[in-house]
């Protein structure tokens, strides 16, 4: 029963992340802030990395029926959607630290784990966008810039901005509703 609850929760989080992706926070063709990273990271820190990567994978797949896929090749699409968004769930590697610090009433350690998890999730996701930027989008680099540098600057800036916004929002949630990071214990 609990496993089904996690699947349903993860699917709802993926759908919420997709809806938040429709909020236009894009500057130019290569820089954007991804608000969907916020609920995905919260979910991953709440339920762990396995549930986080599952929800991230669903978020990546949801780009297809909503027409939010930029297509150059099959490999590029696989890297930038199912793979990159799946890796966002690795924020959940810090779920144990978040939950144990909550249980021990150690808000400073909880904040540190939230920050580390948000950076891990955003960093893992944007690593794959960086790879795709070099390999597939490099020929579109502005001003004839080196593809490695262009992808590092644009995807790096997007990843840092997304990570920063995610951290800020999650730290506000941690301050006001820290129990959201901990799964509810159900009695059958």
N, C-alpha and C positions, 0 to 999 in steps of 0.2 A: 504494500500500500504506500509506504513512504517513497519507494522508488518511483511510483507513478506520480506522486505529488511533486517530486523533483523534476521529472520530465515535463509535467504541465507547467510548473513554475518557469523552467528554462525556456520553454516555447513561448510563453507569454513575454518573458524578458526579451527574447529575440525579436518578437513582433514590436514591442515597445522601442527597442533599439532601432529597428527599421523605420518606425514612424518618426522618431527623433532625427533620423538621417534626412528627412525631407525638409527640415528647417534649414534655410539657406545660410550657411556660414562659410561660403567659399569665396576666396579672393583670387581672381584670375583662374587659369585652367589647372593649376597644380597645388594650390594651398587651400586647405580647409580644416575646420575644426569639427570633429565627429562627436556629436552629443550622444550618440548611441553607445559610445564607450562607457558612459556613466552607469547605466543600469546593468550592462554586462559585467562590469568590474564589481559592482556591488553584489550581484548574483554569484560571481565566481568566488568572492571573498566570503560569502555566506555559505555556499554549498561545496566549494572545493574545485580543484582544477579539472577533474573529469567532467563534472556537470558544466563548468565554465566553457570548456572546449566544445562540448556538445551544443550549448546554446550559441556560442560563437559561430559554429558551423551552420546552424539553422539561420542565423542572421546573414551570413554570407550567401546562402542559397536563396534567401528571400529577395536578394537583389535582382534575380532573374525574372520572376513573375511581375515585379514592380517596374521593370524596364530601366533599372538603375545600373546597367552593366555597360562599361566602355570596352568594346571588343577590338582587339588587334589580331589576336590568335588564340587558339584553344588553350595553349600552355599559359599565356598571359592571363587569361580569364580565370583559369584554375588557381594560379598563384595569387591573384589580387582579390578573389572573392572567397571560395571555400577555404583555401589555405590561410591567407592572411587573417581573416576574421576568426577562424578556428583558433589561431595562435593568440588572439586577444584574451581568450579564456585562461591563459597561463597566469593571469593575475591571481587565480585561485591557489597557486603554490603557496601563498601567504595566508590562506584561510585559517589554518591551524593556529598561527601566531595571533591573528586578529581575534579569534574566538577564545583562546586561552587568556589573552590579556584582558578581554572583556570579563571573563569569569573571575579573574584575580583582581578586578577593578584597578587596572593599570592603564589609564587613558593615554599616557605618553607612549607606552609601548604599542598600544593599539593604533595610535596615529602613525607611528613609524612603520608598522606593518601595512597599514592602508596605503601609505605613500609608496612603499616598496612594491606592493601588489599592483597599484595603478601604473607605476613605471614599468614593471615587468610586462603587464598586459599590453600597454601602448607600445613599448619598445619591441616586443615580439611581433606584434601586428605590423608596425611600420617598417621593420626589417624586411618583410616580404614585399611591401610596397616599394621600398628602396631597390630591392633586387629587380622587380619588374620595371622600375623607372630606368635603371641602367640598361637592362637587356632589351626592353621593348619600346620604351618611350624616349630613349636617349636621342634618337634622330630628330625629335621634336623640341629639343632643348633650346631655350631662348638664347638669342644672340650668339649662336654657335658654340655655346658653353660646353665644356667637357661633360659627357653624360654622367660620369661618376659624381662630379661636383654638383651638377644640376640636381640629380636625384637626391644626393645627400642634403643639399640646402632645402629643396622643396619638401621632400618627404620627412626630413629631419625637423624642419620647422613645423610641419603639420603634426608630426608625432609629439613634439615637445608641447605645442599648444593644446593638443587633445589631452595629453597626459596632465598638463597643468590645470585645465578646466575640470577634468575628472577628479583630480586631487582636491581642488577647492570645494567642489560640490560634495564629495564624499566626507571631507573633514567637517563640513557644516552638518551633514547627516549624522556623523559620529558624535558631534557635540549636542545635537538636539534629539536624536532618536537612535542611540547606539545599538539598541536591541535589534534593529533591522539587519545587522551583520551576523546575527546568530539565529540558526534555524530553531523554530518553535518545537519544543518537545511535546509530542502528542501521546495521549493515553488512549489505548484502544478499548 
